[in-house]
Amino acid sequence: MCLAYPYKIVEVKDEWTAVAEVQGVKTEVALHLLPEKVKEGDWVLVHVGFAIKKLSEEEAQESLRYWDEILRLTQPNVE
């Protein structure tokens, strides 16, 4: 089992790397595992620095809601 978090692509640096952002946090992600190209505005699931799947906006937002709920349940004092 792996855990992956949705990020929005904000800059494509080259065919193998991009900068992605979620909740104000930017990180460089590797694109080696994606079969298709990404562009700015695309959402991807990121696992240990690798984009592993493209997502729709709706899928990404749903995943973020689940992560927020997990955090709320496991860290009740975090808002």
PyMOL Python script that loads the backbone (N, CA, C, O; Angstrom):
from pymol import cmd

cmd.read_pdbstr("""\
ATOM      1  N   MET A   1       0.844  -1.179   0.000  1.00  0.00           N
ATOM      2  CA  MET A   1       0.000   0.000   0.000  1.00  0.00           C
ATOM      3  C   MET A   1       0.882   1.233   0.000  1.00  0.00           C
ATOM      4  O   MET A   1       1.923   1.265   0.657  1.00  0.00           O
ATOM      5  N   CYS A   2       0.465   2.239  -0.734  1.00  0.00           N
ATOM      6  CA  CYS A   2       1.209   3.497  -0.727  1.00  0.00           C
ATOM      7  C   CYS A   2       0.237   4.629  -0.436  1.00  0.00           C
ATOM      8  O   CYS A   2      -0.972   4.503  -0.632  1.00  0.00           O
ATOM      9  N   LEU A   3       0.785   5.720   0.029  1.00  0.00           N
ATOM     10  CA  LEU A   3       0.006   6.929   0.249  1.00  0.00           C
ATOM     11  C   LEU A   3       0.442   7.962  -0.764  1.00  0.00           C
ATOM     12  O   LEU A   3       1.636   8.173  -0.974  1.00  0.00           O
ATOM     13  N   ALA A   4      -0.505   8.592  -1.379  1.00  0.00           N
ATOM     14  CA  ALA A   4      -0.209   9.629  -2.364  1.00  0.00           C
ATOM     15  C   ALA A   4      -1.109  10.821  -2.072  1.00  0.00           C
ATOM     16  O   ALA A   4      -2.230  10.669  -1.586  1.00  0.00           O
ATOM     17  N   TYR A   5      -0.595  12.013  -2.378  1.00  0.00           N
ATOM     18  CA  TYR A   5      -1.298  13.249  -2.080  1.00  0.00           C
ATOM     19  C   TYR A   5      -1.494  14.021  -3.378  1.00  0.00           C
ATOM     20  O   TYR A   5      -0.580  14.063  -4.201  1.00  0.00           O
ATOM     21  N   PRO A   6      -2.657  14.635  -3.586  1.00  0.00           N
ATOM     22  CA  PRO A   6      -2.886  15.381  -4.823  1.00  0.00           C
ATOM     23  C   PRO A   6      -2.177  16.739  -4.820  1.00  0.00           C
ATOM     24  O   PRO A   6      -2.214  17.475  -3.835  1.00  0.00           O
ATOM     25  N   TYR A   7      -1.550  17.040  -5.917  1.00  0.00           N
ATOM     26  CA  TYR A   7      -0.872  18.327  -6.128  1.00  0.00           C
ATOM     27  C   TYR A   7      -1.296  18.883  -7.477  1.00  0.00           C
ATOM     28  O   TYR A   7      -1.608  18.135  -8.403  1.00  0.00           O
ATOM     29  N   LYS A   8      -1.302  20.211  -7.572  1.00  0.00           N
ATOM     30  CA  LYS A   8      -1.611  20.875  -8.836  1.00  0.00           C
ATOM     31  C   LYS A   8      -0.298  21.302  -9.493  1.00  0.00           C
ATOM     32  O   LYS A   8       0.555  21.905  -8.842  1.00  0.00           O
ATOM     33  N   ILE A   9      -0.137  20.993 -10.772  1.00  0.00           N
ATOM     34  CA  ILE A   9       1.069  21.389 -11.494  1.00  0.00           C
ATOM     35  C   ILE A   9       1.025  22.900 -11.725  1.00  0.00           C
ATOM     36  O   ILE A   9       0.070  23.422 -12.300  1.00  0.00           O
ATOM     37  N   VAL A  10       2.078  23.600 -11.267  1.00  0.00           N
ATOM     38  CA  VAL A  10       2.141  25.051 -11.456  1.00  0.00           C
ATOM     39  C   VAL A  10       3.228  25.456 -12.448  1.00  0.00           C
ATOM     40  O   VAL A  10       3.225  26.578 -12.954  1.00  0.00           O
ATOM     41  N   GLU A  11       4.157  24.541 -12.724  1.00  0.00           N
ATOM     42  CA  GLU A  11       5.202  24.830 -13.712  1.00  0.00           C
ATOM     43  C   GLU A  11       5.766  23.512 -14.235  1.00  0.00           C
ATOM     44  O   GLU A  11       6.137  22.633 -13.456  1.00  0.00           O
ATOM     45  N   VAL A  12       5.826  23.385 -15.538  1.00  0.00           N
ATOM     46  CA  VAL A  12       6.487  22.233 -16.149  1.00  0.00           C
ATOM     47  C   VAL A  12       7.898  22.691 -16.504  1.00  0.00           C
ATOM     48  O   VAL A  12       8.081  23.570 -17.346  1.00  0.00           O
ATOM     49  N   LYS A  13       8.899  22.083 -15.850  1.00  0.00           N
ATOM     50  CA  LYS A  13      10.280  22.495 -16.060  1.00  0.00           C
ATOM     51  C   LYS A  13      10.867  21.866 -17.319  1.00  0.00           C
ATOM     52  O   LYS A  13      11.544  22.540 -18.096  1.00  0.00           O
ATOM     53  N   ASP A  14      10.612  20.594 -17.518  1.00  0.00           N
ATOM     54  CA  ASP A  14      11.040  19.870 -18.710  1.00  0.00           C
ATOM     55  C   ASP A  14      10.193  18.614 -18.794  1.00  0.00           C
ATOM     56  O   ASP A  14       9.233  18.469 -18.038  1.00  0.00           O
ATOM     57  N   GLU A  15      10.529  17.700 -19.702  1.00  0.00           N
ATOM     58  CA  GLU A  15       9.662  16.528 -19.856  1.00  0.00           C
ATOM     59  C   GLU A  15       9.690  15.583 -18.662  1.00  0.00           C
ATOM     60  O   GLU A  15       8.836  14.702 -18.565  1.00  0.00           O
ATOM     61  N   TRP A  16      10.649  15.742 -17.747  1.00  0.00           N
ATOM     62  CA  TRP A  16      10.795  14.827 -16.612  1.00  0.00           C
ATOM     63  C   TRP A  16      10.499  15.440 -15.253  1.00  0.00           C
ATOM     64  O   TRP A  16      10.357  14.704 -14.276  1.00  0.00           O
ATOM     65  N   THR A  17      10.400  16.766 -15.155  1.00  0.00           N
ATOM     66  CA  THR A  17      10.171  17.399 -13.854  1.00  0.00           C
ATOM     67  C   THR A  17       9.179  18.552 -13.960  1.00  0.00           C
ATOM     68  O   THR A  17       9.053  19.210 -14.993  1.00  0.00           O
ATOM     69  N   ALA A  18       8.485  18.766 -12.850  1.00  0.00           N
ATOM     70  CA  ALA A  18       7.532  19.870 -12.754  1.00  0.00           C
ATOM     71  C   ALA A  18       7.536  20.372 -11.319  1.00  0.00           C
ATOM     72  O   ALA A  18       8.001  19.694 -10.403  1.00  0.00           O
ATOM     73  N   VAL A  19       7.006  21.572 -11.149  1.00  0.00           N
ATOM     74  CA  VAL A  19       6.776  22.106  -9.812  1.00  0.00           C
ATOM     75  C   VAL A  19       5.281  21.978  -9.555  1.00  0.00           C
ATOM     76  O   VAL A  19       4.459  22.378 -10.379  1.00  0.00           O
ATOM     77  N   ALA A  20       4.944  21.420  -8.409  1.00  0.00           N
ATOM     78  CA  ALA A  20       3.541  21.207  -8.048  1.00  0.00           C
ATOM     79  C   ALA A  20       3.272  21.876  -6.703  1.00  0.00           C
ATOM     80  O   ALA A  20       4.182  22.068  -5.897  1.00  0.00           O
ATOM     81  N   GLU A  21       2.013  22.226  -6.475  1.00  0.00           N
ATOM     82  CA  GLU A  21       1.650  22.955  -5.255  1.00  0.00           C
ATOM     83  C   GLU A  21       0.332  22.437  -4.706  1.00  0.00           C
ATOM     84  O   GLU A  21      -0.583  22.076  -5.446  1.00  0.00           O
ATOM     85  N   VAL A  22       0.269  22.415  -3.395  1.00  0.00           N
ATOM     86  CA  VAL A  22      -0.990  22.152  -2.705  1.00  0.00           C
ATOM     87  C   VAL A  22      -0.949  22.896  -1.378  1.00  0.00           C
ATOM     88  O   VAL A  22       0.053  22.847  -0.666  1.00  0.00           O
ATOM     89  N   GLN A  23      -2.021  23.575  -1.051  1.00  0.00           N
ATOM     90  CA  GLN A  23      -2.166  24.308   0.207  1.00  0.00           C
ATOM     91  C   GLN A  23      -0.964  25.210   0.468  1.00  0.00           C
ATOM     92  O   GLN A  23      -0.491  25.314   1.600  1.00  0.00           O
ATOM     93  N   GLY A  24      -0.469  25.867  -0.594  1.00  0.00           N
ATOM     94  CA  GLY A  24       0.631  26.816  -0.457  1.00  0.00           C
ATOM     95  C   GLY A  24       2.017  26.210  -0.409  1.00  0.00           C
ATOM     96  O   GLY A  24       3.003  26.941  -0.315  1.00  0.00           O
ATOM     97  N   VAL A  25       2.118  24.889  -0.472  1.00  0.00           N
ATOM     98  CA  VAL A  25       3.413  24.211  -0.426  1.00  0.00           C
ATOM     99  C   VAL A  25       3.787  23.778  -1.840  1.00  0.00           C
ATOM    100  O   VAL A  25       3.048  23.045  -2.498  1.00  0.00           O
ATOM    101  N   LYS A  26       4.953  24.247  -2.293  1.00  0.00           N
ATOM    102  CA  LYS A  26       5.440  23.860  -3.617  1.00  0.00           C
ATOM    103  C   LYS A  26       6.553  22.832  -3.473  1.00  0.00           C
ATOM    104  O   LYS A  26       7.349  22.879  -2.535  1.00  0.00           O
ATOM    105  N   THR A  27       6.590  21.907  -4.418  1.00  0.00           N
ATOM    106  CA  THR A  27       7.634  20.890  -4.430  1.00  0.00           C
ATOM    107  C   THR A  27       7.914  20.486  -5.869  1.00  0.00           C
ATOM    108  O   THR A  27       7.046  20.583  -6.736  1.00  0.00           O
ATOM    109  N   GLU A  28       9.120  20.039  -6.108  1.00  0.00           N
ATOM    110  CA  GLU A  28       9.464  19.525  -7.425  1.00  0.00           C
ATOM    111  C   GLU A  28       9.068  18.053  -7.477  1.00  0.00           C
ATOM    112  O   GLU A  28       9.347  17.290  -6.552  1.00  0.00           O
ATOM    113  N   VAL A  29       8.420  17.670  -8.561  1.00  0.00           N
ATOM    114  CA  VAL A  29       8.000  16.276  -8.712  1.00  0.00           C
ATOM    115  C   VAL A  29       8.563  15.699 -10.007  1.00  0.00           C
ATOM    116  O   VAL A  29       8.733  16.402 -11.003  1.00  0.00           O
ATOM    117  N   ALA A  30       8.843  14.411  -9.962  1.00  0.00           N
ATOM    118  CA  ALA A  30       9.333  13.690 -11.134  1.00  0.00           C
ATOM    119  C   ALA A  30       8.136  13.184 -11.933  1.00  0.00           C
ATOM    120  O   ALA A  30       7.136  12.750 -11.360  1.00  0.00           O
ATOM    121  N   LEU A  31       8.245  13.241 -13.243  1.00  0.00           N
ATOM    122  CA  LEU A  31       7.150  12.844 -14.121  1.00  0.00           C
ATOM    123  C   LEU A  31       7.412  11.515 -14.830  1.00  0.00           C
ATOM    124  O   LEU A  31       6.650  11.125 -15.715  1.00  0.00           O
ATOM    125  N   HIS A  32       8.463  10.832 -14.453  1.00  0.00           N
ATOM    126  CA  HIS A  32       8.887   9.613 -15.142  1.00  0.00           C
ATOM    127  C   HIS A  32       7.823   8.522 -15.187  1.00  0.00           C
ATOM    128  O   HIS A  32       7.797   7.738 -16.136  1.00  0.00           O
ATOM    129  N   LEU A  33       6.959   8.450 -14.204  1.00  0.00           N
ATOM    130  CA  LEU A  33       6.007   7.340 -14.104  1.00  0.00           C
ATOM    131  C   LEU A  33       4.668   7.605 -14.784  1.00  0.00           C
ATOM    132  O   LEU A  33       3.811   6.723 -14.834  1.00  0.00           O
ATOM    133  N   LEU A  34       4.484   8.812 -15.306  1.00  0.00           N
ATOM    134  CA  LEU A  34       3.225   9.127 -15.977  1.00  0.00           C
ATOM    135  C   LEU A  34       3.293   8.759 -17.450  1.00  0.00           C
ATOM    136  O   LEU A  34       4.254   9.115 -18.131  1.00  0.00           O
ATOM    137  N   PRO A  35       2.294   8.055 -17.947  1.00  0.00           N
ATOM    138  CA  PRO A  35       2.308   7.697 -19.371  1.00  0.00           C
ATOM    139  C   PRO A  35       1.959   8.874 -20.287  1.00  0.00           C
ATOM    140  O   PRO A  35       2.272   8.850 -21.478  1.00  0.00           O
ATOM    141  N   GLU A  36       1.307   9.911 -19.727  1.00  0.00           N
ATOM    142  CA  GLU A  36       0.905  11.053 -20.535  1.00  0.00           C
ATOM    143  C   GLU A  36       1.593  12.331 -20.047  1.00  0.00           C
ATOM    144  O   GLU A  36       2.066  12.395 -18.912  1.00  0.00           O
ATOM    145  N   LYS A  37       1.643  13.328 -20.900  1.00  0.00           N
ATOM    146  CA  LYS A  37       2.236  14.622 -20.561  1.00  0.00           C
ATOM    147  C   LYS A  37       1.301  15.382 -19.623  1.00  0.00           C
ATOM    148  O   LYS A  37       0.088  15.171 -19.624  1.00  0.00           O
ATOM    149  N   VAL A  38       1.891  16.269 -18.825  1.00  0.00           N
ATOM    150  CA  VAL A  38       1.099  17.149 -17.967  1.00  0.00           C
ATOM    151  C   VAL A  38       1.337  18.592 -18.395  1.00  0.00           C
ATOM    152  O   VAL A  38       2.329  18.911 -19.051  1.00  0.00           O
ATOM    153  N   LYS A  39       0.411  19.444 -18.011  1.00  0.00           N
ATOM    154  CA  LYS A  39       0.541  20.873 -18.281  1.00  0.00           C
ATOM    155  C   LYS A  39       0.157  21.637 -17.018  1.00  0.00           C
ATOM    156  O   LYS A  39      -0.431  21.074 -16.095  1.00  0.00           O
ATOM    157  N   GLU A  40       0.493  22.908 -16.988  1.00  0.00           N
ATOM    158  CA  GLU A  40       0.117  23.734 -15.841  1.00  0.00           C
ATOM    159  C   GLU A  40      -1.390  23.663 -15.638  1.00  0.00           C
ATOM    160  O   GLU A  40      -2.168  23.756 -16.588  1.00  0.00           O
ATOM    161  N   GLY A  41      -1.783  23.496 -14.385  1.00  0.00           N
ATOM    162  CA  GLY A  41      -3.197  23.387 -14.053  1.00  0.00           C
ATOM    163  C   GLY A  41      -3.682  21.956 -13.870  1.00  0.00           C
ATOM    164  O   GLY A  41      -4.744  21.733 -13.289  1.00  0.00           O
ATOM    165  N   ASP A  42      -2.911  20.978 -14.364  1.00  0.00           N
ATOM    166  CA  ASP A  42      -3.280  19.574 -14.163  1.00  0.00           C
ATOM    167  C   ASP A  42      -3.071  19.182 -12.700  1.00  0.00           C
ATOM    168  O   ASP A  42      -2.207  19.729 -12.015  1.00  0.00           O
ATOM    169  N   TRP A  43      -3.865  18.240 -12.243  1.00  0.00           N
ATOM    170  CA  TRP A  43      -3.717  17.657 -10.911  1.00  0.00           C
ATOM    171  C   TRP A  43      -3.097  16.279 -11.046  1.00  0.00           C
ATOM    172  O   TRP A  43      -3.430  15.525 -11.960  1.00  0.00           O
ATOM    173  N   VAL A  44      -2.186  15.950 -10.126  1.00  0.00           N
ATOM    174  CA  VAL A  44      -1.541  14.637 -10.123  1.00  0.00           C
ATOM    175  C   VAL A  44      -1.467  14.108  -8.697  1.00  0.00           C
ATOM    176  O   VAL A  44      -1.426  14.879  -7.738  1.00  0.00           O
ATOM    177  N   LEU A  45      -1.451  12.795  -8.570  1.00  0.00           N
ATOM    178  CA  LEU A  45      -1.171  12.160  -7.287  1.00  0.00           C
ATOM    179  C   LEU A  45       0.332  12.017  -7.168  1.00  0.00           C
ATOM    180  O   LEU A  45       0.986  11.541  -8.096  1.00  0.00           O
ATOM    181  N   VAL A  46       0.894  12.429  -6.023  1.00  0.00           N
ATOM    182  CA  VAL A  46       2.338  12.377  -5.821  1.00  0.00           C
ATOM    183  C   VAL A  46       2.651  11.421  -4.672  1.00  0.00           C
ATOM    184  O   VAL A  46       2.087  11.515  -3.582  1.00  0.00           O
ATOM    185  N   HIS A  47       3.566  10.501  -4.953  1.00  0.00           N
ATOM    186  CA  HIS A  47       4.050   9.544  -3.957  1.00  0.00           C
ATOM    187  C   HIS A  47       5.566   9.610  -3.965  1.00  0.00           C
ATOM    188  O   HIS A  47       6.194   9.411  -5.005  1.00  0.00           O
ATOM    189  N   VAL A  48       6.155   9.886  -2.816  1.00  0.00           N
ATOM    190  CA  VAL A  48       7.604  10.030  -2.622  1.00  0.00           C
ATOM    191  C   VAL A  48       8.273  10.802  -3.752  1.00  0.00           C
ATOM    192  O   VAL A  48       9.310  10.392  -4.273  1.00  0.00           O
ATOM    193  N   GLY A  49       7.667  11.923  -4.122  1.00  0.00           N
ATOM    194  CA  GLY A  49       8.271  12.806  -5.115  1.00  0.00           C
ATOM    195  C   GLY A  49       7.976  12.465  -6.559  1.00  0.00           C
ATOM    196  O   GLY A  49       8.426  13.172  -7.461  1.00  0.00           O
ATOM    197  N   PHE A  50       7.233  11.401  -6.803  1.00  0.00           N
ATOM    198  CA  PHE A  50       6.891  11.003  -8.166  1.00  0.00           C
ATOM    199  C   PHE A  50       5.400  11.200  -8.411  1.00  0.00           C
ATOM    200  O   PHE A  50       4.573  10.749  -7.619  1.00  0.00           O
ATOM    201  N   ALA A  51       5.058  11.868  -9.497  1.00  0.00           N
ATOM    202  CA  ALA A  51       3.670  11.931  -9.936  1.00  0.00           C
ATOM    203  C   ALA A  51       3.326  10.556 -10.490  1.00  0.00           C
ATOM    204  O   ALA A  51       3.998  10.062 -11.395  1.00  0.00           O
ATOM    205  N   ILE A  52       2.282   9.938  -9.951  1.00  0.00           N
ATOM    206  CA  ILE A  52       1.973   8.569 -10.355  1.00  0.00           C
ATOM    207  C   ILE A  52       0.670   8.453 -11.139  1.00  0.00           C
ATOM    208  O   ILE A  52       0.408   7.418 -11.752  1.00  0.00           O
ATOM    209  N   LYS A  53      -0.161   9.522 -11.126  1.00  0.00           N
ATOM    210  CA  LYS A  53      -1.429   9.452 -11.843  1.00  0.00           C
ATOM    211  C   LYS A  53      -1.986  10.855 -12.008  1.00  0.00           C
ATOM    212  O   LYS A  53      -1.908  11.673 -11.092  1.00  0.00           O
ATOM    213  N   LYS A  54      -2.551  11.132 -13.186  1.00  0.00           N
ATOM    214  CA  LYS A  54      -3.281  12.381 -13.372  1.00  0.00           C
ATOM    215  C   LYS A  54      -4.672  12.230 -12.777  1.00  0.00           C
ATOM    216  O   LYS A  54      -5.264  11.151 -12.814  1.00  0.00           O
ATOM    217  N   LEU A  55      -5.187  13.327 -12.227  1.00  0.00           N
ATOM    218  CA  LEU A  55      -6.522  13.351 -11.639  1.00  0.00           C
ATOM    219  C   LEU A  55      -7.346  14.462 -12.254  1.00  0.00           C
ATOM    220  O   LEU A  55      -6.802  15.441 -12.766  1.00  0.00           O
ATOM    221  N   SER A  56      -8.641  14.310 -12.203  1.00  0.00           N
ATOM    222  CA  SER A  56      -9.526  15.428 -12.546  1.00  0.00           C
ATOM    223  C   SER A  56      -9.551  16.377 -11.346  1.00  0.00           C
ATOM    224  O   SER A  56      -9.160  16.002 -10.241  1.00  0.00           O
ATOM    225  N   GLU A  57     -10.004  17.584 -11.571  1.00  0.00           N
ATOM    226  CA  GLU A  57     -10.168  18.563 -10.483  1.00  0.00           C
ATOM    227  C   GLU A  57     -11.068  17.990  -9.387  1.00  0.00           C
ATOM    228  O   GLU A  57     -10.788  18.153  -8.199  1.00  0.00           O
ATOM    229  N   GLU A  58     -12.145  17.323  -9.792  1.00  0.00           N
ATOM    230  CA  GLU A  58     -13.092  16.762  -8.827  1.00  0.00           C
ATOM    231  C   GLU A  58     -12.437  15.665  -7.986  1.00  0.00           C
ATOM    232  O   GLU A  58     -12.616  15.629  -6.768  1.00  0.00           O
ATOM    233  N   GLU A  59     -11.685  14.777  -8.626  1.00  0.00           N
ATOM    234  CA  GLU A  59     -10.991  13.718  -7.888  1.00  0.00           C
ATOM    235  C   GLU A  59      -9.990  14.304  -6.899  1.00  0.00           C
ATOM    236  O   GLU A  59      -9.882  13.837  -5.765  1.00  0.00           O
ATOM    237  N   ALA A  60      -9.262  15.323  -7.331  1.00  0.00           N
ATOM    238  CA  ALA A  60      -8.271  15.945  -6.461  1.00  0.00           C
ATOM    239  C   ALA A  60      -8.936  16.580  -5.241  1.00  0.00           C
ATOM    240  O   ALA A  60      -8.467  16.405  -4.117  1.00  0.00           O
ATOM    241  N   GLN A  61     -10.022  17.315  -5.461  1.00  0.00           N
ATOM    242  CA  GLN A  61     -10.706  17.975  -4.347  1.00  0.00           C
ATOM    243  C   GLN A  61     -11.311  16.960  -3.389  1.00  0.00           C
ATOM    244  O   GLN A  61     -11.291  17.162  -2.175  1.00  0.00           O
ATOM    245  N   GLU A  62     -11.846  15.875  -3.925  1.00  0.00           N
ATOM    246  CA  GLU A  62     -12.391  14.822  -3.067  1.00  0.00           C
ATOM    247  C   GLU A  62     -11.284  14.202  -2.211  1.00  0.00           C
ATOM    248  O   GLU A  62     -11.470  13.977  -1.015  1.00  0.00           O
ATOM    249  N   SER A  63     -10.152  13.932  -2.819  1.00  0.00           N
ATOM    250  CA  SER A  63      -9.016  13.369  -2.085  1.00  0.00           C
ATOM    251  C   SER A  63      -8.547  14.326  -0.993  1.00  0.00           C
ATOM    252  O   SER A  63      -8.255  13.898   0.124  1.00  0.00           O
ATOM    253  N   LEU A  64      -8.473  15.618  -1.309  1.00  0.00           N
ATOM    254  CA  LEU A  64      -8.060  16.605  -0.303  1.00  0.00           C
ATOM    255  C   LEU A  64      -9.042  16.643   0.868  1.00  0.00           C
ATOM    256  O   LEU A  64      -8.635  16.787   2.021  1.00  0.00           O
ATOM    257  N   ARG A  65     -10.329  16.514   0.569  1.00  0.00           N
ATOM    258  CA  ARG A  65     -11.327  16.463   1.660  1.00  0.00           C
ATOM    259  C   ARG A  65     -11.099  15.249   2.545  1.00  0.00           C
ATOM    260  O   ARG A  65     -11.205  15.350   3.767  1.00  0.00           O
ATOM    261  N   TYR A  66     -10.790  14.103   1.951  1.00  0.00           N
ATOM    262  CA  TYR A  66     -10.506  12.903   2.742  1.00  0.00           C
ATOM    263  C   TYR A  66      -9.273  13.096   3.616  1.00  0.00           C
ATOM    264  O   TYR A  66      -9.278  12.728   4.791  1.00  0.00           O
ATOM    265  N   TRP A  67      -8.217  13.672   3.044  1.00  0.00           N
ATOM    266  CA  TRP A  67      -7.006  13.924   3.834  1.00  0.00           C
ATOM    267  C   TRP A  67      -7.291  14.877   4.997  1.00  0.00           C
ATOM    268  O   TRP A  67      -6.797  14.665   6.104  1.00  0.00           O
ATOM    269  N   ASP A  68      -8.084  15.927   4.752  1.00  0.00           N
ATOM    270  CA  ASP A  68      -8.445  16.857   5.825  1.00  0.00           C
ATOM    271  C   ASP A  68      -9.218  16.139   6.931  1.00  0.00           C
ATOM    272  O   ASP A  68      -9.002  16.399   8.114  1.00  0.00           O
ATOM    273  N   GLU A  69     -10.111  15.241   6.543  1.00  0.00           N
ATOM    274  CA  GLU A  69     -10.891  14.487   7.535  1.00  0.00           C
ATOM    275  C   GLU A  69      -9.984  13.554   8.340  1.00  0.00           C
ATOM    276  O   GLU A  69     -10.134  13.445   9.557  1.00  0.00           O
ATOM    277  N   ILE A  70      -9.061  12.892   7.681  1.00  0.00           N
ATOM    278  CA  ILE A  70      -8.108  12.024   8.387  1.00  0.00           C
ATOM    279  C   ILE A  70      -7.308  12.841   9.391  1.00  0.00           C
ATOM    280  O   ILE A  70      -7.137  12.426  10.537  1.00  0.00           O
ATOM    281  N   LEU A  71      -6.821  13.996   8.965  1.00  0.00           N
ATOM    282  CA  LEU A  71      -6.051  14.857   9.871  1.00  0.00           C
ATOM    283  C   LEU A  71      -6.919  15.302  11.053  1.00  0.00           C
ATOM    284  O   LEU A  71      -6.466  15.300  12.197  1.00  0.00           O
ATOM    285  N   ARG A  72      -8.149  15.677  10.771  1.00  0.00           N
ATOM    286  CA  ARG A  72      -9.045  16.129  11.841  1.00  0.00           C
ATOM    287  C   ARG A  72      -9.297  15.016  12.852  1.00  0.00           C
ATOM    288  O   ARG A  72      -9.327  15.267  14.056  1.00  0.00           O
ATOM    289  N   LEU A  73      -9.478  13.796  12.373  1.00  0.00           N
ATOM    290  CA  LEU A  73      -9.755  12.671  13.269  1.00  0.00           C
ATOM    291  C   LEU A  73      -8.549  12.225  14.074  1.00  0.00           C
ATOM    292  O   LEU A  73      -8.677  11.785  15.216  1.00  0.00           O
ATOM    293  N   THR A  74      -7.370  12.343  13.464  1.00  0.00           N
ATOM    294  CA  THR A  74      -6.160  11.865  14.140  1.00  0.00           C
ATOM    295  C   THR A  74      -5.463  12.952  14.933  1.00  0.00           C
ATOM    296  O   THR A  74      -4.681  12.661  15.838  1.00  0.00           O
ATOM    297  N   GLN A  75      -5.740  14.202  14.601  1.00  0.00           N
ATOM    298  CA  GLN A  75      -5.139  15.354  15.279  1.00  0.00           C
ATOM    299  C   GLN A  75      -6.262  16.331  15.638  1.00  0.00           C
ATOM    300  O   GLN A  75      -6.394  17.367  14.986  1.00  0.00           O
ATOM    301  N   PRO A  76      -7.070  16.033  16.648  1.00  0.00           N
ATOM    302  CA  PRO A  76      -8.270  16.838  16.904  1.00  0.00           C
ATOM    303  C   PRO A  76      -8.002  18.309  17.203  1.00  0.00           C
ATOM    304  O   PRO A  76      -8.912  19.126  17.060  1.00  0.00           O
ATOM    305  N   ASN A  77      -6.808  18.672  17.608  1.00  0.00           N
ATOM    306  CA  ASN A  77      -6.515  20.079  17.917  1.00  0.00           C
ATOM    307  C   ASN A  77      -5.976  20.851  16.733  1.00  0.00           C
ATOM    308  O   ASN A  77      -5.648  22.030  16.871  1.00  0.00           O
ATOM    309  N   VAL A  78      -5.874  20.219  15.568  1.00  0.00           N
ATOM    310  CA  VAL A  78      -5.370  20.889  14.357  1.00  0.00           C
ATOM    311  C   VAL A  78      -6.543  21.408  13.572  1.00  0.00           C
ATOM    312  O   VAL A  78      -7.512  20.679  13.359  1.00  0.00           O
ATOM    313  N   GLU A  79      -6.484  22.651  13.134  1.00  0.00           N
ATOM    314  CA  GLU A  79      -7.568  23.252  12.339  1.00  0.00           C
ATOM    315  C   GLU A  79      -7.097  23.533  10.963  1.00  0.00           C
ATOM    316  O   GLU A  79      -7.860  24.039  10.140  1.00  0.00           O
TER     317      GLU A  79
END
""", "prot")
cmd.dss("prot")
cmd.show_as("cartoon", "prot")
cmd.util.cbc("prot")
cmd.orient("prot")
